[in-house]
Amino acid sequence: MTEFNLPSKSTIYRQIKDIGVSKATIKRILPVWWNDELLQSNSGFLQFVNLMSQRLGVSVSLDKGYVSFSPSNYSVQYKKRSHIDASQLSDATYLCHAIANTLIGALQYNDRSPELSRLCASLRSLEDLTLGSALPVFWDSNIPVIHVSHFPSNVARPAGMVMRNDNYYAIVLGHKHKSPSTQLFVLLHELGHIVSGHLKGDGSITDSLLPELGESLDVETDTQEEEADAFALNILRKNVDISEKVSKLGRLSRPAELAIHAKRASSLLGVNAGHFALTYGRHTRDWILAQQALKFLEKGNAISTLRGSLDNALSSMDMRMDDREFLTTMQSGK
């Protein structure tokens, strides 16, 4: 085995931090059995290098026995307010890359190729479009979805991220909302980026804010975000213009009243009731009333639904134990 001039542990982490990945994020990516003492042996260091390459796309140069790290060649796009520095989102994006690449690697190992046309057609044909009914369709079409609870402290949590690698895709949700309707919109928004062709090659799009959910009232115009929103709204509304129907409601004073209107719209038009309430919140800027109405309309916890979906999907796939443990840890936060 070729001997390398291995840098110290602190030098390794400093070099990786210089390309935008903190030590805290690296610790999330390493397997549970990892010990940093392994970095001082050739075999241990090569294991480390392999993980950095597979999960982060980070390239490692071993020129003439000396080691250096370089950023991934992924195209990275951020959808954010102009005053937010991209460095605030870099750590979370790298972590999401590791998660997405692990999911994509499992699909490739199990010879499961993405079927985007099938996914879109199946979503449109669902009579009752909910988070619970949509998730199996994503997995059946080989577009994996995971919700991540386990971000390092002091790291900006994204609402969602979509990754493309070798013509495979994975969607990572980071929103804390327990509302199924809210998570369903984020999920369809991320799919909208894929379907609209916003990822031209290997890389990712990280959404830090979603104006349609009331997170920013004056977000800068972004054509890609408008296209992703339009795709999500088209799927959710089934070509029904509910904006006009919402505007005719005027200002409501009680969340139960909004819930009644939403249930009626769902029954008559087939539109998701929770989405109807969220549309009211967007139209009136009364997000408090809209969120209160969701409590009348929704049953279940979106985070639990997402976790159950991942557990069920992984149970049918062959994959390395380290990868399975990594994904399970990322979604559970334990």
C-alpha positions as CSV (number, residue, x, y, z in Angstrom):
1,M,0.0,0.0,0.0
2,T,1.3,3.5,-0.9
3,E,2.2,5.6,2.1
4,F,0.8,9.1,2.2
5,N,2.1,12.1,4.1
6,L,-1.1,12.3,6.2
7,P,-2.0,15.7,7.6
8,S,-3.0,16.0,11.2
9,K,-6.7,15.5,12.1
10,S,-7.1,19.2,12.7
11,T,-5.5,20.0,9.4
12,I,-7.9,17.7,7.6
13,Y,-11.0,19.3,9.1
14,R,-9.6,22.8,8.5
15,Q,-9.0,22.0,4.8
16,I,-12.6,20.6,4.5
17,K,-14.0,23.7,6.3
18,D,-12.2,25.9,3.7
19,I,-14.4,24.4,1.0
20,G,-17.6,25.0,3.0
21,V,-18.2,21.9,5.1
22,S,-17.9,22.3,8.9
23,K,-16.6,19.6,11.2
24,A,-20.1,19.3,12.7
25,T,-21.5,18.4,9.3
26,I,-18.7,15.9,8.6
27,K,-19.5,14.2,12.0
28,R,-23.1,13.7,10.8
29,I,-21.9,12.1,7.6
30,L,-19.4,9.6,9.2
31,P,-20.7,6.2,10.3
32,V,-21.6,5.6,13.9
33,W,-18.5,3.4,14.4
34,W,-16.1,6.0,13.1
35,N,-13.2,7.2,15.3
36,D,-11.0,10.0,14.3
37,E,-7.9,8.0,15.2
38,L,-8.5,6.2,12.0
39,L,-7.4,9.3,10.1
40,Q,-3.8,8.6,11.2
41,S,-3.6,5.3,9.3
42,N,-3.5,4.9,5.5
43,S,-6.4,2.4,5.5
44,G,-8.6,4.6,7.8
45,F,-7.8,7.7,5.8
46,L,-8.8,6.0,2.5
47,Q,-12.1,5.0,4.1
48,F,-12.6,8.7,5.0
49,V,-11.7,9.8,1.5
50,N,-14.1,7.3,0.0
51,L,-17.0,8.6,2.1
52,M,-16.2,12.2,1.3
53,S,-16.3,11.3,-2.4
54,Q,-19.4,9.2,-2.4
55,R,-21.5,11.3,-0.1
56,L,-20.4,14.8,-0.7
57,G,-18.8,14.7,-4.2
58,V,-15.7,16.2,-2.6
59,S,-12.5,15.4,-4.6
60,V,-9.3,14.4,-2.8
61,S,-5.9,14.8,-4.4
62,L,-3.1,12.4,-3.3
63,D,-0.5,14.0,-5.5
64,K,3.0,12.6,-4.7
65,G,1.9,11.4,-1.3
66,Y,0.4,14.8,-0.2
67,V,-3.3,15.3,0.5
68,S,-5.6,18.2,-0.5
69,F,-9.4,18.6,-0.7
70,S,-11.4,20.3,-3.5
71,P,-15.0,21.3,-3.6
72,S,-17.5,19.1,-5.5
73,N,-18.2,19.9,-9.1
74,Y,-21.9,20.0,-8.5
75,S,-23.9,23.0,-9.6
76,V,-25.4,24.5,-6.5
77,Q,-28.3,26.9,-6.7
78,Y,-29.8,28.8,-3.7
79,K,-33.3,30.2,-3.6
80,K,-33.1,32.8,-0.9
81,R,-33.6,36.4,0.1
82,S,-30.8,38.7,-1.2
83,H,-29.5,39.6,2.3
84,I,-28.9,35.9,3.1
85,D,-25.3,34.9,2.4
86,A,-24.9,31.6,0.6
87,S,-22.3,30.5,3.2
88,Q,-25.2,30.3,5.7
89,L,-26.8,27.6,3.6
90,S,-23.6,25.8,2.5
91,D,-23.4,23.4,5.5
92,A,-27.0,22.3,5.2
93,T,-26.7,21.8,1.5
94,Y,-23.6,19.6,1.8
95,L,-25.4,17.5,4.4
96,C,-28.4,17.2,2.1
97,H,-26.1,16.2,-0.8
98,A,-24.8,13.4,1.4
99,I,-28.3,12.2,2.1
100,A,-29.5,12.5,-1.5
101,N,-26.4,10.8,-2.9
102,T,-26.9,7.9,-0.4
103,L,-30.5,7.5,-1.6
104,I,-29.5,7.7,-5.2
105,G,-26.7,5.1,-4.6
106,A,-29.3,2.8,-3.2
107,L,-31.6,3.2,-6.3
108,Q,-28.6,2.5,-8.6
109,Y,-27.6,-0.6,-6.6
110,N,-31.2,-1.9,-6.8
111,D,-31.4,-1.0,-10.5
112,R,-34.3,1.4,-10.1
113,S,-34.4,4.2,-12.6
114,P,-36.5,7.4,-12.2
115,E,-39.8,7.5,-14.0
116,L,-40.9,11.1,-14.0
117,S,-43.7,10.9,-16.6
118,R,-45.2,8.0,-14.6
119,L,-44.9,10.0,-11.4
120,C,-46.7,13.1,-12.8
121,A,-49.4,11.1,-14.4
122,S,-50.0,9.1,-11.2
123,L,-50.2,12.3,-9.1
124,R,-52.7,13.8,-11.5
125,S,-54.9,10.7,-11.4
126,L,-55.1,10.5,-7.6
127,E,-58.7,11.3,-6.5
128,D,-57.6,12.2,-3.0
129,L,-54.2,13.9,-3.2
130,T,-52.7,14.0,0.2
131,L,-49.1,13.7,1.6
132,G,-49.9,10.1,2.6
133,S,-51.2,9.1,-0.9
134,A,-48.5,11.0,-2.8
135,L,-45.4,9.6,-1.1
136,P,-45.8,5.9,-2.2
137,V,-46.2,7.3,-5.8
138,F,-42.9,9.1,-5.5
139,W,-41.1,5.9,-4.3
140,D,-42.9,3.7,-6.8
141,S,-41.6,6.1,-9.5
142,N,-38.0,5.9,-8.0
143,I,-37.9,9.5,-6.8
144,P,-37.0,9.1,-3.1
145,V,-38.1,11.5,-0.5
146,I,-36.7,12.0,3.0
147,H,-37.4,14.5,5.8
148,V,-34.3,15.5,7.8
149,S,-34.5,16.4,11.4
150,H,-30.9,16.2,12.2
151,F,-29.2,19.4,11.2
152,P,-26.2,20.7,13.1
153,S,-26.9,23.6,15.5
154,N,-26.4,27.1,14.1
155,V,-27.0,25.8,10.6
156,A,-29.7,27.4,8.4
157,R,-32.4,24.8,7.8
158,P,-33.7,24.6,4.2
159,A,-37.4,24.2,3.4
160,G,-36.5,21.7,0.8
161,M,-33.7,20.6,-1.6
162,V,-33.7,18.6,-4.8
163,M,-30.6,16.8,-6.1
164,R,-29.7,15.4,-9.4
165,N,-26.8,13.0,-9.9
166,D,-26.2,10.8,-12.9
167,N,-29.8,11.4,-14.1
168,Y,-31.2,10.2,-10.8
169,Y,-33.0,12.5,-8.4
170,A,-33.7,12.7,-4.7
171,I,-35.8,15.2,-2.6
172,V,-34.8,16.3,0.9
173,L,-37.4,18.1,3.0
174,G,-36.2,20.2,6.0
175,H,-39.3,22.1,6.9
176,K,-40.4,21.6,10.6
177,H,-44.1,22.0,9.8
178,K,-46.2,19.1,10.9
179,S,-49.0,20.0,8.6
180,P,-49.4,17.4,5.8
181,S,-50.8,20.1,3.4
182,T,-47.8,22.3,4.0
183,Q,-45.3,19.4,3.5
184,L,-47.2,18.3,0.4
185,F,-46.8,21.7,-1.2
186,V,-43.0,21.8,-0.5
187,L,-42.7,18.3,-1.9
188,L,-44.5,19.2,-5.1
189,H,-42.6,22.4,-5.4
190,E,-39.3,20.5,-5.4
191,L,-40.7,18.1,-8.0
192,G,-41.6,21.2,-10.0
193,H,-37.9,22.1,-10.2
194,I,-37.1,18.7,-11.7
195,V,-40.0,18.6,-14.2
196,S,-39.3,22.2,-15.3
197,G,-35.7,21.3,-16.1
198,H,-34.0,23.6,-13.6
199,L,-31.3,21.1,-13.0
200,K,-29.3,20.9,-16.2
201,G,-26.6,18.6,-14.9
202,D,-25.4,17.1,-11.6
203,G,-26.2,19.5,-8.7
204,S,-28.9,20.8,-6.4
205,I,-31.4,23.6,-5.8
206,T,-31.9,24.6,-2.1
207,D,-35.0,26.5,-1.2
208,S,-34.6,28.4,2.0
209,L,-38.0,30.2,1.7
210,L,-41.3,29.4,0.1
211,P,-43.4,32.6,-0.4
212,E,-46.5,30.5,-1.1
213,L,-46.4,29.4,2.5
214,G,-46.1,32.9,3.8
215,E,-42.5,32.8,4.7
216,S,-41.6,36.0,2.8
217,L,-43.9,38.7,1.7
218,D,-41.5,40.5,-0.6
219,V,-39.2,37.8,-1.9
220,E,-37.3,38.7,-5.1
221,T,-38.9,37.6,-8.3
222,D,-37.4,34.3,-9.5
223,T,-38.6,32.7,-12.7
224,Q,-37.6,29.2,-11.5
225,E,-39.5,29.6,-8.3
226,E,-42.5,30.8,-10.1
227,E,-42.4,27.8,-12.4
228,A,-41.9,25.3,-9.5
229,D,-44.9,27.0,-7.7
230,A,-47.0,26.9,-10.9
231,F,-46.3,23.1,-11.2
232,A,-47.2,22.4,-7.6
233,L,-50.4,24.5,-7.7
234,N,-51.5,22.9,-11.0
235,I,-51.2,19.5,-9.4
236,L,-52.9,20.5,-6.2
237,R,-55.7,22.5,-7.8
238,K,-56.5,20.0,-10.7
239,N,-56.8,22.9,-13.1
240,V,-59.5,24.6,-10.9
241,D,-59.1,28.3,-10.3
242,I,-59.7,28.3,-6.6
243,S,-58.1,31.7,-6.2
244,E,-61.2,33.3,-7.5
245,K,-63.3,31.2,-5.1
246,V,-61.1,32.2,-2.2
247,S,-61.3,35.9,-3.0
248,K,-65.1,35.7,-2.9
249,L,-65.0,34.6,0.7
250,G,-63.8,38.0,1.9
251,R,-62.3,38.3,5.4
252,L,-63.3,35.5,7.7
253,S,-63.1,35.8,11.5
254,R,-63.3,32.1,12.6
255,P,-61.0,29.2,11.6
256,A,-63.9,26.8,11.8
257,E,-65.7,28.9,9.1
258,L,-62.7,28.6,6.8
259,A,-62.5,24.9,7.5
260,I,-66.1,24.5,6.4
261,H,-65.5,26.3,3.1
262,A,-62.4,24.2,2.5
263,K,-64.2,20.9,3.1
264,R,-67.0,22.1,0.7
265,A,-64.5,23.0,-1.9
266,S,-62.8,19.6,-1.5
267,S,-66.1,17.8,-1.9
268,L,-67.3,19.7,-4.9
269,L,-64.0,20.4,-6.7
270,G,-61.7,17.5,-5.6
271,V,-59.2,20.1,-4.3
272,N,-57.1,19.3,-1.2
273,A,-58.9,21.0,1.7
274,G,-55.7,21.9,3.5
275,H,-54.4,23.6,0.3
276,F,-57.6,25.6,0.0
277,A,-57.0,26.9,3.6
278,L,-53.4,27.8,2.7
279,T,-54.5,29.6,-0.4
280,Y,-56.8,31.7,1.7
281,G,-53.8,32.5,4.0
282,R,-51.8,33.5,1.0
283,H,-54.6,35.6,-0.5
284,T,-55.4,37.5,2.7
285,R,-52.0,37.3,4.5
286,D,-54.0,35.9,7.4
287,W,-51.7,33.0,8.0
288,I,-52.7,32.6,11.6
289,L,-56.3,31.9,10.7
290,A,-55.2,29.6,7.9
291,Q,-53.0,27.5,10.2
292,Q,-55.8,27.3,12.8
293,A,-58.2,26.1,10.2
294,L,-55.7,23.3,9.3
295,K,-56.2,21.9,12.8
296,F,-59.9,21.3,11.9
297,L,-59.0,19.8,8.6
298,E,-56.0,17.6,9.1
299,K,-55.3,14.4,10.9
300,G,-51.9,12.9,11.5
301,N,-48.4,14.3,11.7
302,A,-46.6,15.0,8.4
303,I,-43.2,14.2,9.9
304,S,-44.4,10.8,11.1
305,T,-45.9,10.2,7.7
306,L,-42.6,11.0,6.0
307,R,-40.7,8.8,8.4
308,G,-43.0,5.9,7.9
309,S,-42.8,6.2,4.1
310,L,-39.0,6.1,4.2
311,D,-38.9,3.1,6.6
312,N,-41.3,1.2,4.3
313,A,-39.3,2.0,1.2
314,L,-35.9,1.2,2.6
315,S,-37.3,-2.2,3.9
316,S,-37.7,-3.3,0.3
317,M,-34.2,-2.2,-0.9
318,D,-30.8,-3.9,-0.6
319,M,-28.2,-1.5,0.7
320,R,-25.1,-1.2,2.9
321,M,-25.9,-1.2,6.7
322,D,-23.9,2.0,7.1
323,D,-26.0,3.7,4.5
324,R,-29.2,2.5,6.1
325,E,-28.2,3.6,9.5
326,F,-27.1,7.0,8.1
327,L,-30.5,7.7,6.5
328,T,-32.4,6.5,9.5
329,T,-30.4,8.7,11.8
330,M,-30.9,11.7,9.5
331,Q,-34.6,11.4,9.5
332,S,-35.0,10.6,13.2
333,G,-32.5,13.0,14.6
334,K,-31.2,10.4,17.0
